[in-house]
Amino acid sequence: PPRDILKYKGLQEVYLGCNRLTDAVWVFKCRALLHAGLPYNSIPSIPSKLPYSDLRLMSLDLSHNNILDLEGTLVTLTQLPKLRNLVLQGNPICLLPYYHKRVKAALPDVEFFDGKNIKPKEDAIAQ
């Protein structure tokens, strides 16, 4: 993980694409973080249990990593109530049957998924 990143308590956005990272545990320890961009690394999974229940993470880009466990990933992501933008494209999990359908069902509050607006137009008008 990036050295000393946890000492920046107010860190709200981080982009560490193409850095050969092999874990993302530290992302879920940054309470103030709103966006984490971690594309094109070698991250195989995200932690199954989050250390805090009050994470503010709204946007997470884990595209083009090595994520294999869809169910485990979804269990973790459901613990992020403010998550609205999620990018997982380019991971092995994307090849699983009904990948998009399963993610949408598990994360109904996500509005943008793999670069596309997935909220029906009626929802946008009602808000």
C-alpha positions as CSV (number, residue, x, y, z in Angstrom):
1,P,0.0,0.0,0.0
2,P,1.1,3.6,-0.4
3,R,3.3,4.6,2.4
4,D,1.9,6.7,5.2
5,I,-1.4,7.4,3.3
6,L,-3.4,6.8,6.4
7,K,-1.8,9.7,8.2
8,Y,-3.7,12.1,5.9
9,K,-7.0,12.0,7.8
10,G,-8.8,14.4,5.5
11,L,-7.8,12.7,2.2
12,Q,-10.9,12.7,0.0
13,E,-9.6,11.6,-3.4
14,V,-6.8,9.3,-4.5
15,Y,-5.8,8.1,-7.9
16,L,-3.2,5.3,-8.0
17,G,-3.7,3.7,-11.4
18,C,-0.9,1.7,-13.0
19,N,1.1,1.3,-9.8
20,R,1.3,-2.5,-9.5
21,L,-0.7,-2.4,-6.3
22,T,-1.6,-5.8,-4.9
23,D,-4.1,-4.8,-2.2
24,A,-6.7,-2.2,-1.5
25,V,-7.2,-2.8,2.2
26,W,-5.9,0.7,3.0
27,V,-8.7,2.3,0.9
28,F,-11.3,1.1,3.4
29,K,-9.3,2.5,6.3
30,C,-9.5,6.1,4.9
31,R,-12.8,7.4,6.5
32,A,-12.9,10.7,4.6
33,L,-12.2,9.2,1.2
34,L,-14.9,10.0,-1.4
35,H,-13.2,8.6,-4.5
36,A,-10.6,5.9,-5.0
37,G,-9.2,5.3,-8.4
38,L,-7.2,2.1,-8.5
39,P,-7.4,0.9,-12.2
40,Y,-4.7,-1.1,-13.9
41,N,-3.1,-2.7,-10.9
42,S,-2.9,-6.3,-9.7
43,I,-5.5,-6.3,-6.9
44,P,-7.0,-9.8,-6.6
45,S,-9.7,-8.9,-4.0
46,I,-11.1,-6.4,-1.5
47,P,-11.5,-7.0,2.2
48,S,-14.5,-9.0,3.2
49,K,-15.2,-7.0,6.3
50,L,-14.7,-3.3,6.5
51,P,-13.0,-1.7,9.5
52,Y,-15.5,1.2,9.9
53,S,-19.2,1.5,9.3
54,D,-19.1,5.2,8.5
55,L,-17.1,5.2,5.3
56,R,-17.9,8.1,2.9
57,L,-16.7,6.4,-0.3
58,M,-19.0,7.4,-3.1
59,S,-16.9,6.4,-6.1
60,L,-14.6,3.3,-6.6
61,D,-12.7,2.4,-9.7
62,L,-11.1,-1.0,-9.5
63,S,-11.2,-1.6,-13.3
64,H,-8.6,-3.8,-14.9
65,N,-7.3,-5.6,-11.8
66,N,-7.4,-9.3,-11.0
67,I,-10.7,-9.6,-9.0
68,L,-12.0,-13.1,-9.2
69,D,-14.6,-13.4,-6.4
70,L,-17.9,-11.7,-7.4
71,E,-19.9,-12.7,-4.4
72,G,-17.2,-11.7,-1.9
73,T,-16.7,-8.4,-3.7
74,L,-20.5,-7.7,-3.6
75,V,-20.6,-8.6,0.2
76,T,-18.0,-5.9,0.8
77,L,-19.5,-3.3,-1.5
78,T,-22.9,-3.6,0.1
79,Q,-21.3,-2.3,3.3
80,L,-20.7,1.1,1.5
81,P,-24.1,2.8,1.7
82,K,-22.9,6.0,-0.1
83,L,-21.4,4.2,-3.1
84,R,-22.9,5.7,-6.3
85,N,-20.2,5.1,-8.9
86,L,-18.5,1.7,-9.4
87,V,-16.1,0.5,-12.1
88,L,-15.1,-3.1,-12.2
89,Q,-14.8,-3.7,-15.9
90,G,-11.7,-5.5,-17.1
91,N,-11.6,-7.9,-14.2
92,P,-12.1,-11.7,-14.5
93,I,-15.4,-11.4,-12.7
94,C,-16.8,-9.5,-15.7
95,L,-16.8,-12.8,-17.6
96,L,-19.2,-14.5,-15.2
97,P,-22.8,-15.1,-16.3
98,Y,-25.2,-12.3,-15.4
99,Y,-22.4,-10.2,-14.0
100,H,-24.1,-6.8,-14.6
101,K,-27.5,-8.1,-13.4
102,R,-26.0,-9.5,-10.2
103,V,-24.1,-6.3,-9.4
104,K,-27.2,-4.1,-10.1
105,A,-29.3,-6.4,-7.8
106,A,-26.8,-6.3,-5.0
107,L,-26.2,-2.6,-5.2
108,P,-29.5,-0.8,-6.0
109,D,-28.2,2.6,-5.0
110,V,-25.3,2.6,-7.5
111,E,-26.1,5.1,-10.3
112,F,-23.1,4.7,-12.6
113,F,-21.7,1.2,-13.2
114,D,-18.8,0.4,-15.5
115,G,-19.1,3.8,-17.1
116,K,-22.8,3.8,-17.7
117,N,-25.7,5.5,-16.0
118,I,-27.8,2.5,-14.8
119,K,-30.6,4.4,-13.1
120,P,-33.9,4.6,-15.1
121,K,-34.9,8.0,-16.3
122,E,-38.0,7.9,-14.1
123,D,-35.8,7.7,-11.0
124,A,-33.8,10.8,-12.2
125,I,-37.0,12.8,-12.8
126,A,-38.5,11.8,-9.4
127,Q,-35.4,13.2,-7.6
